[in-house]
Amino acid sequence: MLKDDAGLVPLVGDRTRPLRVALLGPAAIDPFFQGGGSSFVHPDRLTYPADELRAALPQGSEVTLLAGARALHNPPELDVDRCTDPVTGEPGLHVTLLATDGSTLEEYTAGEWTGWLHDVRPDADAVRLRAQVRLDEPGVHELGVGTVGVHRVRVDDAQVAAGDTRVDEDIVLSSGHNHPIAELATARGTAVVDTTLQVVHAVGYGHFVRAALVHRLPGPSAADELARAVEAAAAADVAIVLVGTTAEVESEGYDRPDLDLPGNQDELVRRVAAASPRTVVVVNAGAPVLLPWLDDVPTVLWGWLPGQEAGTALADVLTGVTEPSGRLPWTLPARFEDVPVPHARPVDGVVDYAEGTDVGYRAWERRVAASPDGTTPDAPVPAAPFGHGLGWTTWEYEDAVLARGEAHDAPATLMVYVTVRNTGRRAGREVVQVYVEAPDGGPSRPVRWLGGFAVADVPAMGSATVRVPVPARALQVWDPLARGWTTPPGTYRLRTGRSVADLRLTNELTVRPGDDPGAGTN
């Protein structure tokens, strides 16, 4: 949970009172269940937010499901059952393999199409695909072809896209790869798609053609979809907006050009939040995205890539079955230009990793240390810091005691005994985090870094003491002369809190030359 200013989660306080819920957003209809590329697996079943939320809410509740925005740049895949081979009249596509001189090597009708043509004969230079597409629905249809390499795309004898950049190098062959979609044509009744595409001869990947045939059916405009969602939000007791990334922008095999939510999802959130003061936004993404509306929305949850139980998990969190008690494993930036990532472009074949040990959240901490008030351009404030995460209760940190680890602990382990108190009205889970700060002087090291963490499950208004192990390795640096890990002497600070930016208690540990940091503390 990133924020819950209005205390909207859990939604169900009185479990007998029905709720009118507007469930909105592209991810509400088609969640981004998992990443693409080689991490993709085929689940035995999928659960969806609308189904599970309807089952979890009190009897008589109403859930209105609308997309409201478009997250995908690419239209859906073309249904090949709509296609007829214009040469033979058979169902499917006419496929012609062409030699370098343009002569025909082979041709046939393909009754199925996956978007790829694999194992193309090595002497083929291009493939021509032709199909007459049946357009039964009245209105404007959009047709296109996504590909890589040299291509020509024609719809009803009009050229709608072309490219002359040849691709003949190693590339990542990913089934979720975000190939650019050719400029779309509009058509009515029937249309003939005729496209000629380069055969890619990629080292290590064989010979193939990428041809994502796409087709968007007639329907409401993006503006109409947005207006309907806003109207539903205004009429509901609560608006739940699911936004996020898609396989087009977050997957193995290609880089993200920016950190924006794709499509018009930001506009959807802004409009819904303006229409309903009881708006909950759930971000369905595995990597950071910018949330320019964060200050204007009372409740924001980060849903990650939730897997096959996406709907069940979301319903459990929203209705109070499960506390959203996770913590951010990276810093969530407020602006694209604030992200401290070097460009990492090679110069003369060499990449200069100038950040040293200040990778990720540690780079943010370096800039804050250089500007203690955190207000200068050199120290931008993130939307949420590393380790941040709320829940449905509140916490006080009462005490932290530093000691040597027990005999059964790993060798040279420090132990921080932290007492926390749940000051809320619900049982909760707290992730207690300990960060290490190096002595002044000595080798170059991050400003602070995560040394250890532990989980505390505490009843309402109760307290608990948790053991947070901090391995001695967390204090060490690599000594290239000694060819081993060593602990620079000095006074270390072990700071305990809720995130890297919310540190509440401090212990000190003095290490003398030759000391084993796990052998004694002060």
VEXZA-965440 format. One record per residue (C-alpha): x, y, z; residue in three letters. Coordinates in steps of 0.1 Angstrom, whole numbers, plus 5000, padded with zeros to 4 digits. Each point is the difference from the previous one (the first is absolute). Example, Ala and Ser with C-alpha at 12.3 -4.5 7.8 and 13.67 -1.06 7.14 Angstrom:
BEGIN
512349555078ALA501450344993SER
//
This chain:
BEGIN
500050005000MET501550334989LEU497550225017LYS496549995016ASP499250355012ASP496349945002ALA500249665016GLY498149834971LEU501649665003VAL498549775010PRO496850104983LEU497849785021VAL499650135035GLY496449905005ASP500049674980ARG496250014997THR499750334981ARG499949964962PRO502450224980LEU499850154965ARG503549964985VAL501350144968ALA502849774989LEU501950184973LEU503149994980GLY501649784973PRO501649775026ALA496649945016ALA498949834969ILE503349854988ASP502549995029PRO503749984992PHE500449675018PHE503749934993GLN503050124981GLY500749904964GLY502949834983GLY501749695015SER498350065034SER496649934986PHE498249695012VAL496549864991HIS497850005032PRO497449745005ASP497450275008ARG499750385004LEU497950205024THR498750354991TYR499350305022PRO496350054991ALA499049635007ASP501949985033GLU498950345012LEU496349924993ARG500449685020ALA501850175029ALA497850315005LEU496949995022PRO496949864984GLN498150254978GLY503250194990SER500350114964GLU503350014980VAL500050204968THR502949894978LEU501450244974LEU503450054984ALA499850384998GLY503550024984ALA502149834974ARG503449865012ALA501049824969LEU501450184970HIS499649694978ASN496549884990PRO499149645008PRO501149724977GLU498149944968LEU497649705002ASP501349784971VAL496549854997ASP499050334984ARG502649954972CYS499849854966THR502949934977ASP499450254971PRO501849774975VAL498549665008THR496850105018GLY500849765028GLU499750115037PRO503250165013GLY503050204987LEU501949984967HIS503749965008VAL502750064973THR503749955007LEU502150234978LEU503749984989ALA502350305000THR499150074963ASP496350005008GLY499349664985SER497649765017THR501749715019LEU496949865016GLU496350085007GLU497249855020TYR496950075020THR500450045038ALA496949915019GLY501550125033GLU502250295010TRP501950065033THR501650334990GLY503349824991TRP501349804971LEU502849785014HIS502549784982ASP499850184967VAL502249864974ARG503450175000PRO499950114964ASP496850215005ALA500550375002ASP496450115006ALA496549875006VAL496850144985ARG496849955019LEU496650064985ARG496649975015ALA496450114993GLN498650105034VAL496349975007ARG498750305019LEU496549915012ASP499450275026GLU498850344988PRO502350295007GLY503750074996VAL502549715003HIS503850055005GLU502449764983LEU503849995002GLY503249795001VAL502750025026GLY503449894990THR503850065000VAL502350064970GLY499150114965VAL496349994993HIS497250134979ARG496449995011VAL497050074978ARG496349995008VAL497650014971ASP502950104976ASP500950305021ALA503549995017GLN499550075037VAL503549925013ALA503549944988ALA503549965014GLY503449974984ASP502249915031THR501449654996ARG500349785030VAL502849744997ASP501650005034GLU499549805032ASP496750105016ILE498049875029VAL497249774988LEU497350055026SER496349904995SER499050315019GLY502350244980HIS498550344994ASN500450044963HIS498850334986PRO496649984983ILE499850144966ALA497950314994GLU496449885001LEU497550014972ALA496250035004THR497749794980ALA496449894996ARG498449684987GLY503049804989THR503750094995ALA503049844984VAL503250015020VAL503149964979ASP503450025018THR503549914990THR502449955029LEU503749935004GLN501249665010VAL502350055030VAL503149795000HIS501150045036ALA503149845013VAL499049735025GLY496350044993TYR499649864966GLY497950154972HIS496650155008PHE497450264992VAL498150215025ARG496650104989ALA497550105027ALA496750034981LEU497750225020VAL496450114998HIS498050245022ARG496249964998LEU497750294998PRO499050145034GLY499850305023PRO502750264996SER502650045027ALA498350325011ALA496649825003ASP501649725021GLU501650265023LEU496750195004ALA498149685009ARG502649915027ALA499850345016VAL496249995001GLU500149665017ALA502650125025ALA497850305009ALA497049775006ALA501849745021ALA500849975037ASP503649944991VAL502150004968ALA502749754996ILE502450074971VAL502449744988LEU502850144978VAL503449874991GLY502549894974THR499549744973THR502049744981ALA500750274974GLU502150225024VAL501249765027GLU501549674990SER503249824992GLU501550104967GLY499750374997TYR500650325020ASP497350245013ARG500250344983PRO498550185030ASP498449945034LEU496550114991ASP496949795003LEU499149914964PRO497050154982GLY497650245017ASN500049835034GLN501350315018ASP497150204987GLU497649735011LEU501350025036VAL499950385000ARG496450014988ARG498849735023VAL501750155031ALA498350344991ALA496649834998ALA500349785031SER501850095033PRO499949625008ARG502449894973THR502449705005VAL502749964973VAL501849664996VAL503250004979VAL500549684981ASN503650014991ALA503349825008GLY502350314996ALA499750365010PRO497750234981VAL499350375005LEU496850095019LEU499550374993PRO496649995017TRP501349855033LEU499350305021ASP496450024987ASP498949645008VAL499249905036PRO501049644997THR502649834978VAL501149635001LEU502849844980TRP498849674987GLY503149884982TRP499649724974LEU497649805021PRO500049664982GLY497149774994GLN498250095033GLU499950384991ALA496350035006GLY499949815032THR503050185015ALA498550344992LEU496649925014ALA501649875032ASP502050325005VAL497150234991LEU497549835023THR502349955030GLY500949634998VAL503750084995THR502050305010GLU502050174972PRO503349985019SER502649994973GLY503050244997ARG501650164969LEU503249834989PRO500950314980TRP499550385001THR496850124983LEU501050334981PRO497850304998ALA501550124967ARG501849834972PHE502950245001GLU500649925037ASP501049644995VAL503749965007PRO500849764973VAL503150064978PRO499449984963HIS502349694998ALA500950064963ARG503349854990PRO502850224988VAL502649814979ASP498449685011GLY500250085038VAL497250085024VAL501050225029ASP498049905031TYR500750335017ALA497549955028GLU502349765018GLY498249855030THR497250264999ASP497649784981VAL496250045002GLY498750155033TYR503650065011ARG500450264972ALA496950185013TRP501550005035GLU503350154987ARG498250294985ARG498050075032VAL503349995020ALA501550254977ALA497050235007SER498749945035PRO496950204997ASP498949794969GLY498750304982THR502650084974THR500049874964PRO502949775011ASP497749825025ALA496649934984PRO497449855022VAL498749674988PRO496349914999ALA500849725024ALA503349885015PRO501649665001PHE498449785026GLY496850215002HIS496749835006GLY497050075022LEU497249775011GLY496750035018TRP501550105034THR502750235014THR503249945019TRP502350145026GLU503749895004TYR500849995037GLU503449855004ASP502949844982ALA502849805018VAL503149894981LEU501649675011ALA502149714988ARG498249724983GLY499149685018GLU502049694997ALA497649854975HIS500250304978ASP502450034970ALA503550085010PRO500850365007ALA496450114999THR498850315017LEU496550025014MET497850305004VAL497149945024TYR497350254990VAL496850065020THR497150134979VAL496450095011ARG496949974979ASN498150325008THR497049924977GLY496749825004ARG500949704978ARG502649735003ALA502950084975GLY503349894986ARG503050235001GLU503349954981VAL502750135023VAL503050124980GLN503650065012VAL502450224979TYR503750025005VAL502050334998GLU503849974997ALA502550195023PRO501350334988ASP503049974978GLY501249674987GLY499249854966PRO497350144978SER496649855009ARG496350084996PRO498550255024VAL497949715015ARG498949664989TRP497649735011LEU501649785026GLY497149785009GLY496249985006PHE497449795018ALA496249975002VAL497950075031ALA496449895002ASP498450195028VAL496450025013PRO498150335002ALA501550225027MET502649745008GLY503849994998SER502749764990ALA503849975000THR501549864968VAL503549884993ARG501550164969VAL503249824990PRO502750214984VAL502949784987PRO503550135006ALA500349984962ARG497750304998ALA502850215015LEU502849874979GLN501850124968VAL502249814976TRP503750055005ASP501749944966PRO503549985016LEU498949755026ALA497749834976ARG497349975026GLY497250175018TRP501150245028THR498150225025THR501450365000PRO500450125037PRO497950285014GLY496550075014THR497249864979TYR496450125004ARG497249744998LEU496850194993ARG496649845004THR496750114984GLY497249944975ARG501950104969SER503350154989VAL498450345004ALA498249935033ASP502749905025LEU498950035036ARG502649845023LEU503949994999THR502649765015ASN503750044997GLU502649734996LEU503750085005THR502449774980VAL503750015009ARG502749894977PRO500049624998GLY496649975018ASP497449744990ASP496850214998PRO497949715011GLY502149935031ALA499050305021GLY497950324999THR499550325019ASN
//
